[in-house]
Amino acid sequence: MSQAEAPTAPENTGPRPRNPLWTLGILRSEITTTLRRHRTYALLAVLAAVPVLIGIAVRIETGGGGSGGGPGGGGGPAFLTQVTNNGLFLVFAALAATLPVFLPMAVGVVAGDAIAGEASAGTLRYLLVAPAGRTRLLLAKYASVLTFCLVATFVVAASALAVGALLFPVGEVTTISGTRISFGEGLVRAGLTAAAVAASLVGFAALGLFVSTLTNSGIGAMAATVGLLITVQILDSIPQLSGIHPYLFPHYWMSFADVLREPVHWEELSRNFQLQGLYAAVFGSAAWARFTSKDITA
């Protein structure tokens, strides 16, 4: 048999195996891009300013005195009344102030823009040219939003801790239950509280990502996500709709206060985490179904 007639090896027309390092590269790129945007810096700056304003307001109101209320005073967790006694409580007060509005709105902006913003800018099609696949790209986008949730929450906590230590005395912490724990354990509880707050935004982040797959307008997706947030919070505040309240994603958000009990009460926290996981599964699946079947034209 001549050389020209020698059989040639069949071409491999099957899908190329994807290098795991490529997936890590996409994830790192998406997280870096999200955190380095000027919009992200502005959102984090606003969130960091909230504890500063709260601390200054409390300092001016009390004149720096230590006449805060006890752990049982007032409605709900008495974080704000305890700030003058212990600056560490500014962490809990700041998280309680930012969680209902500021933190979820910031997350809504980032999540709503994740897919729709790329489509609006005309870069989504080019992202899919790379052998990443739509599923991996969507997961990377969601991971970048969750990273922002964590970073934003800890920015609030870190700013509050610095301002609280600067303006007020720090020391042993009186829990909501009335017991006292060391300052070191109080710091651990503050870190756990911040982590619980970040976890409380997991379901809303998935909802925002789903909305982002429905449109090619980044601004429209952000507005719709924030609008849904406001609507659901209004529904959660109407007593006549109490039957649906346990199924609304913000219903258990304030359960993070149970971290500051002795011992920690896990019942409400567990319900919150389960609800967030359910929202993440439902709307994450919906986002995947929409994105993988969507006709990408931009």
DODOTOR-751444 format. One record per residue (C-alpha): residue in three letters; z, x, y. Coordinates in nm, 2 decimals. Each point is the difference from the previous one (the first is absolute). Example, Ala and Ser with C-alpha at 12.3 -4.5 7.8 and 13.67 -1.06 7.14 Angstrom:
# DODOTOR-751444
<node "ala"; <0.78; 1.23; -0.45>>
<node "ser"; <-0.07; 0.14; 0.34>>
//
This chain:
# DODOTOR-751444
<node "met"; <0.00; 0.00; 0.00>>
<node "ser"; <-0.10; 0.14; 0.34>>
<node "gln"; <0.23; 0.05; 0.28>>
<node "ala"; <-0.17; -0.28; 0.19>>
<node "glu"; <0.06; -0.24; -0.29>>
<node "ala"; <0.37; 0.09; -0.04>>
<node "pro"; <0.22; -0.31; 0.03>>
<node "thr"; <0.20; -0.01; 0.32>>
<node "ala"; <0.36; -0.11; 0.03>>
<node "pro"; <0.02; -0.36; 0.12>>
<node "glu"; <0.12; -0.05; 0.35>>
<node "asn"; <0.35; -0.13; 0.05>>
<node "thr"; <-0.05; -0.32; 0.19>>
<node "gly"; <0.35; -0.13; -0.05>>
<node "pro"; <0.27; 0.00; 0.27>>
<node "arg"; <0.14; 0.33; 0.09>>
<node "pro"; <0.36; 0.05; -0.07>>
<node "arg"; <0.20; -0.01; 0.32>>
<node "asn"; <0.22; 0.29; 0.08>>
<node "pro"; <0.36; -0.10; 0.06>>
<node "leu"; <0.01; 0.25; 0.29>>
<node "trp"; <-0.27; -0.21; 0.17>>
<node "thr"; <0.23; -0.30; -0.01>>
<node "leu"; <0.28; 0.20; 0.14>>
<node "gly"; <-0.24; 0.12; 0.27>>
<node "ile"; <-0.09; -0.35; 0.10>>
<node "leu"; <0.37; -0.11; 0.01>>
<node "arg"; <0.09; 0.30; 0.21>>
<node "ser"; <-0.29; -0.06; 0.23>>
<node "glu"; <0.08; -0.36; 0.05>>
<node "ile"; <0.37; 0.06; 0.07>>
<node "thr"; <-0.08; 0.29; 0.24>>
<node "thr"; <-0.26; -0.21; 0.18>>
<node "thr"; <0.24; -0.29; 0.04>>
<node "leu"; <0.29; 0.21; 0.13>>
<node "arg"; <-0.21; 0.20; 0.24>>
<node "arg"; <-0.16; -0.28; 0.19>>
<node "his"; <0.10; -0.04; 0.36>>
<node "arg"; <0.08; -0.37; -0.07>>
<node "thr"; <0.25; 0.11; -0.27>>
<node "tyr"; <0.17; 0.24; 0.25>>
<node "ala"; <0.02; -0.29; 0.25>>
<node "leu"; <0.15; -0.24; -0.26>>
<node "leu"; <0.26; 0.26; -0.11>>
<node "ala"; <0.09; 0.08; 0.36>>
<node "val"; <0.07; -0.36; 0.07>>
<node "leu"; <0.21; -0.03; -0.32>>
<node "ala"; <0.19; 0.31; 0.09>>
<node "ala"; <0.07; -0.13; 0.35>>
<node "val"; <0.17; -0.32; -0.13>>
<node "pro"; <0.32; 0.18; -0.11>>
<node "val"; <0.01; 0.19; 0.32>>
<node "leu"; <-0.01; -0.32; 0.21>>
<node "ile"; <0.27; -0.16; -0.23>>
<node "gly"; <0.22; 0.30; 0.03>>
<node "ile"; <-0.03; 0.03; 0.37>>
<node "ala"; <0.06; -0.38; 0.05>>
<node "val"; <0.32; 0.01; -0.22>>
<node "arg"; <0.12; 0.31; 0.19>>
<node "ile"; <-0.05; -0.16; 0.34>>
<node "glu"; <0.15; -0.33; -0.11>>
<node "thr"; <0.32; 0.16; -0.15>>
<node "gly"; <0.03; 0.29; 0.24>>
<node "gly"; <0.02; 0.23; -0.31>>
<node "gly"; <0.32; -0.16; -0.11>>
<node "gly"; <0.09; -0.07; -0.36>>
<node "ser"; <0.08; -0.37; 0.03>>
<node "gly"; <-0.26; -0.12; -0.25>>
<node "gly"; <0.07; -0.30; -0.22>>
<node "gly"; <0.12; 0.02; -0.35>>
<node "pro"; <-0.22; -0.03; -0.31>>
<node "gly"; <0.05; -0.37; -0.02>>
<node "gly"; <-0.06; -0.09; 0.36>>
<node "gly"; <-0.31; -0.19; 0.11>>
<node "gly"; <-0.27; -0.15; -0.21>>
<node "gly"; <-0.16; 0.21; -0.26>>
<node "pro"; <0.05; 0.37; -0.05>>
<node "ala"; <0.21; 0.13; 0.29>>
<node "phe"; <-0.20; 0.32; 0.04>>
<node "leu"; <-0.05; -0.02; 0.37>>
<node "thr"; <0.37; -0.06; 0.08>>
<node "gln"; <0.09; 0.30; -0.21>>
<node "val"; <-0.23; 0.25; 0.17>>
<node "thr"; <0.26; 0.10; 0.26>>
<node "asn"; <0.25; 0.08; -0.27>>
<node "asn"; <-0.25; 0.20; -0.21>>
<node "gly"; <-0.35; 0.11; 0.11>>
<node "leu"; <-0.12; -0.02; -0.36>>
<node "phe"; <0.00; -0.37; 0.03>>
<node "leu"; <-0.29; 0.03; 0.25>>
<node "val"; <-0.22; 0.08; -0.31>>
<node "phe"; <0.08; -0.34; -0.15>>
<node "ala"; <-0.02; -0.18; 0.33>>
<node "ala"; <-0.34; 0.15; 0.08>>
<node "leu"; <-0.14; -0.09; -0.34>>
<node "ala"; <0.13; -0.35; 0.03>>
<node "ala"; <-0.16; -0.03; 0.35>>
<node "thr"; <-0.34; 0.14; -0.11>>
<node "leu"; <-0.05; -0.15; -0.34>>
<node "pro"; <-0.07; -0.36; 0.10>>
<node "val"; <-0.27; 0.09; 0.26>>
<node "phe"; <-0.08; 0.36; 0.09>>
<node "leu"; <-0.02; 0.16; -0.34>>
<node "pro"; <-0.21; -0.27; -0.17>>
<node "met"; <-0.23; -0.03; 0.30>>
<node "ala"; <-0.06; 0.37; -0.01>>
<node "val"; <-0.07; -0.02; -0.38>>
<node "gly"; <-0.23; -0.30; 0.06>>
<node "val"; <-0.21; 0.20; 0.25>>
<node "val"; <-0.04; 0.29; -0.25>>
<node "ala"; <-0.06; -0.22; -0.31>>
<node "gly"; <-0.24; -0.23; 0.18>>
<node "asp"; <-0.21; 0.29; 0.12>>
<node "ala"; <0.00; 0.19; -0.33>>
<node "ile"; <-0.33; -0.15; -0.13>>
<node "ala"; <-0.13; -0.21; 0.28>>
<node "gly"; <0.03; 0.29; 0.25>>
<node "glu"; <-0.21; 0.22; -0.22>>
<node "ala"; <-0.26; -0.27; -0.03>>
<node "ser"; <0.00; -0.07; 0.38>>
<node "ala"; <-0.04; 0.37; 0.07>>
<node "gly"; <-0.29; 0.03; -0.26>>
<node "thr"; <0.18; 0.26; -0.21>>
<node "leu"; <0.09; -0.21; -0.30>>
<node "arg"; <-0.34; 0.03; -0.16>>
<node "tyr"; <0.02; 0.38; 0.03>>
<node "leu"; <0.34; 0.01; -0.16>>
<node "leu"; <-0.14; -0.18; -0.30>>
<node "val"; <-0.29; 0.25; -0.03>>
<node "ala"; <0.25; 0.25; -0.14>>
<node "pro"; <0.08; -0.04; -0.37>>
<node "ala"; <0.34; -0.16; 0.07>>
<node "gly"; <-0.07; -0.35; -0.10>>
<node "arg"; <0.11; -0.31; 0.18>>
<node "thr"; <0.32; -0.04; -0.20>>
<node "arg"; <0.12; 0.35; 0.07>>
<node "leu"; <-0.09; -0.03; 0.37>>
<node "leu"; <0.19; -0.33; 0.02>>
<node "leu"; <0.31; 0.15; -0.17>>
<node "ala"; <-0.02; 0.30; 0.24>>
<node "lys"; <-0.01; -0.24; 0.30>>
<node "tyr"; <0.30; -0.19; -0.13>>
<node "ala"; <0.19; 0.32; -0.07>>
<node "ser"; <-0.07; 0.11; 0.36>>
<node "val"; <0.14; -0.33; 0.13>>
<node "leu"; <0.31; 0.03; -0.22>>
<node "thr"; <0.05; 0.36; 0.13>>
<node "phe"; <-0.02; -0.14; 0.36>>
<node "cys"; <0.27; -0.25; -0.10>>
<node "leu"; <0.23; 0.27; -0.12>>
<node "val"; <-0.07; 0.23; 0.30>>
<node "ala"; <0.04; -0.27; 0.25>>
<node "thr"; <0.33; -0.12; -0.14>>
<node "phe"; <0.15; 0.35; -0.02>>
<node "val"; <-0.12; 0.07; 0.36>>
<node "val"; <0.21; -0.29; 0.11>>
<node "ala"; <0.29; 0.12; -0.20>>
<node "ala"; <-0.03; 0.36; 0.11>>
<node "ser"; <-0.03; -0.10; 0.37>>
<node "ala"; <0.30; -0.23; -0.03>>
<node "leu"; <0.21; 0.27; -0.17>>
<node "ala"; <-0.08; 0.25; 0.27>>
<node "val"; <0.08; -0.24; 0.28>>
<node "gly"; <0.31; -0.13; -0.17>>
<node "ala"; <0.14; 0.35; -0.05>>
<node "leu"; <-0.08; 0.09; 0.36>>
<node "leu"; <0.14; -0.31; 0.17>>
<node "phe"; <0.29; -0.10; -0.23>>
<node "pro"; <0.26; 0.15; -0.22>>
<node "val"; <-0.08; 0.04; -0.37>>
<node "gly"; <0.24; 0.01; -0.30>>
<node "glu"; <0.12; -0.22; -0.28>>
<node "val"; <-0.19; -0.32; -0.05>>
<node "thr"; <0.15; -0.34; -0.03>>
<node "thr"; <-0.21; -0.21; -0.24>>
<node "ile"; <-0.07; -0.37; 0.03>>
<node "ser"; <0.26; -0.05; -0.27>>
<node "gly"; <0.27; 0.16; 0.22>>
<node "thr"; <0.04; 0.32; -0.21>>
<node "arg"; <-0.05; 0.35; 0.14>>
<node "ile"; <-0.24; 0.26; -0.13>>
<node "ser"; <-0.06; 0.36; 0.10>>
<node "phe"; <-0.26; 0.09; 0.26>>
<node "gly"; <-0.20; 0.17; -0.27>>
<node "glu"; <-0.01; -0.31; -0.21>>
<node "gly"; <-0.09; -0.20; 0.31>>
<node "leu"; <-0.30; 0.23; 0.05>>
<node "val"; <-0.11; -0.07; -0.36>>
<node "arg"; <0.04; -0.37; 0.05>>
<node "ala"; <-0.21; 0.03; 0.32>>
<node "gly"; <-0.28; 0.17; -0.20>>
<node "leu"; <0.02; -0.26; -0.27>>
<node "thr"; <-0.02; -0.27; 0.27>>
<node "ala"; <-0.31; 0.15; 0.15>>
<node "ala"; <-0.16; 0.02; -0.35>>
<node "ala"; <0.09; -0.36; -0.06>>
<node "val"; <-0.16; -0.10; 0.33>>
<node "ala"; <-0.32; 0.19; -0.09>>
<node "ala"; <-0.01; -0.17; -0.34>>
<node "ser"; <0.03; -0.33; 0.18>>
<node "leu"; <-0.34; 0.05; 0.16>>
<node "val"; <-0.19; 0.07; -0.33>>
<node "gly"; <-0.11; -0.36; -0.05>>
<node "phe"; <-0.10; -0.05; 0.36>>
<node "ala"; <-0.20; 0.32; -0.02>>
<node "ala"; <-0.20; -0.14; -0.29>>
<node "leu"; <-0.06; -0.32; 0.18>>
<node "gly"; <-0.13; 0.19; 0.30>>
<node "leu"; <-0.23; 0.21; -0.22>>
<node "phe"; <-0.14; -0.32; -0.16>>
<node "val"; <-0.07; -0.14; 0.35>>
<node "ser"; <-0.18; 0.32; 0.08>>
<node "thr"; <-0.24; -0.04; -0.28>>
<node "leu"; <-0.11; -0.35; 0.13>>
<node "thr"; <-0.16; 0.12; 0.32>>
<node "asn"; <-0.19; 0.28; 0.16>>
<node "ser"; <0.19; -0.03; 0.32>>
<node "gly"; <0.30; 0.23; 0.03>>
<node "ile"; <0.14; -0.18; 0.30>>
<node "gly"; <-0.05; -0.33; -0.17>>
<node "ala"; <0.18; 0.12; -0.32>>
<node "met"; <0.29; 0.13; 0.20>>
<node "ala"; <0.04; -0.32; 0.20>>
<node "ala"; <-0.02; -0.21; -0.31>>
<node "thr"; <0.26; 0.21; -0.18>>
<node "val"; <0.24; -0.02; 0.29>>
<node "gly"; <-0.07; -0.37; 0.04>>
<node "leu"; <0.09; -0.06; -0.36>>
<node "leu"; <0.32; 0.20; 0.05>>
<node "ile"; <0.10; -0.22; 0.30>>
<node "thr"; <-0.09; -0.32; -0.19>>
<node "val"; <0.20; 0.08; -0.31>>
<node "gln"; <0.30; 0.10; 0.21>>
<node "ile"; <-0.02; -0.34; 0.18>>
<node "leu"; <-0.01; -0.18; -0.33>>
<node "asp"; <0.29; 0.20; -0.13>>
<node "ser"; <0.21; -0.11; 0.30>>
<node "ile"; <-0.06; -0.38; -0.04>>
<node "pro"; <0.29; -0.15; -0.19>>
<node "gln"; <-0.21; -0.29; -0.13>>
<node "leu"; <-0.21; 0.24; -0.20>>
<node "ser"; <0.30; 0.17; -0.17>>
<node "gly"; <-0.16; -0.07; -0.34>>
<node "ile"; <-0.28; 0.25; 0.06>>
<node "his"; <0.21; 0.26; 0.18>>
<node "pro"; <0.09; 0.21; -0.31>>
<node "tyr"; <-0.38; 0.05; -0.06>>
<node "leu"; <-0.08; 0.13; 0.35>>
<node "phe"; <-0.03; 0.37; 0.02>>
<node "pro"; <0.24; 0.05; 0.30>>
<node "his"; <0.28; -0.23; -0.14>>
<node "tyr"; <0.21; 0.28; -0.15>>
<node "trp"; <-0.09; 0.28; 0.25>>
<node "met"; <0.35; 0.01; 0.15>>
<node "ser"; <0.16; 0.05; -0.34>>
<node "phe"; <0.00; 0.37; 0.07>>
<node "ala"; <0.34; -0.07; 0.17>>
<node "asp"; <0.15; -0.02; -0.36>>
<node "val"; <-0.05; 0.37; -0.03>>
<node "leu"; <0.30; 0.04; 0.24>>
<node "arg"; <0.23; -0.20; -0.22>>
<node "glu"; <0.26; 0.15; -0.23>>
<node "pro"; <-0.12; -0.02; -0.27>>
<node "val"; <-0.36; -0.06; 0.08>>
<node "his"; <-0.12; -0.36; -0.07>>
<node "trp"; <-0.32; 0.02; -0.19>>
<node "glu"; <-0.08; -0.37; -0.05>>
<node "glu"; <-0.19; -0.06; 0.33>>
<node "leu"; <-0.15; 0.35; 0.00>>
<node "ser"; <-0.13; -0.06; -0.35>>
<node "arg"; <-0.16; -0.33; 0.10>>
<node "asn"; <-0.16; 0.17; 0.29>>
<node "phe"; <-0.15; 0.28; -0.21>>
<node "gln"; <-0.12; -0.25; -0.26>>
<node "leu"; <-0.17; -0.22; 0.27>>
<node "gln"; <-0.16; 0.30; 0.16>>
<node "gly"; <-0.13; 0.12; -0.34>>
<node "leu"; <-0.14; -0.35; -0.06>>
<node "tyr"; <-0.18; 0.00; 0.33>>
<node "ala"; <-0.13; 0.35; -0.06>>
<node "ala"; <-0.14; -0.10; -0.34>>
<node "val"; <-0.16; -0.33; 0.12>>
<node "phe"; <-0.15; 0.12; 0.32>>
<node "gly"; <-0.08; 0.35; -0.13>>
<node "ser"; <-0.20; -0.17; -0.28>>
<node "ala"; <-0.17; -0.23; 0.24>>
<node "ala"; <-0.09; 0.30; 0.22>>
<node "trp"; <-0.14; 0.18; -0.30>>
<node "ala"; <-0.21; -0.30; -0.11>>
<node "arg"; <-0.14; -0.04; 0.35>>
<node "phe"; <-0.06; 0.36; 0.07>>
<node "thr"; <-0.17; 0.09; -0.33>>
<node "ser"; <-0.24; -0.30; 0.03>>
<node "lys"; <-0.06; 0.03; 0.37>>
<node "asp"; <-0.35; 0.08; 0.13>>
<node "ile"; <0.06; 0.31; 0.21>>
<node "thr"; <-0.25; 0.01; 0.29>>
<node "ala"; <0.19; 0.21; 0.25>>
//
